[in-house]
Amino acid sequence: MDKIRTGLNKFLNLLAGISFGAMVLLTCWQVFTRYILQNPSSWSEELVSYLFAWMALIGASVVTGERGHMNIPVLAEKFGPTGRKVLAVFSEVIAFVFAAVILVYGGIQITVLAMGQLTSSLGVAIGIFYIVLPLCGVLNMIYALLNIIDICRGKEV
């Protein structure tokens, strides 16, 4: 399980890093074209906004894998070790269901719906940029399952 988690983390961190690097370069290009060439680049601005969304969702998947999502420790501290384990598994089940329903199912619906629309500057189907929703949903589901297995084994992530 640790190899799967480590491999996913490395891959997702690489993707997020590439996305961030591309955003920096594209933003510098925007500044150059706007102030030096006096001819703003609209396509790069649009691409940066989509890359930002991708980077944020990929980062959210990494946070899910690290069990860094929001929790309320005041409630968990009132229970013993077994109660805390049950609450931890319950929170992972909630994260799994959210990912399955909202990100995967809803993401597929919106992706299919948006395939007929084109972006204003890039001329690419908007659905291409929405594919990240179901992809990250599947990643979150995998991470939630790995977290549940680790919690049940008594290993804290």
Disulfide bonds with the S-S distance in Angstrom:
none
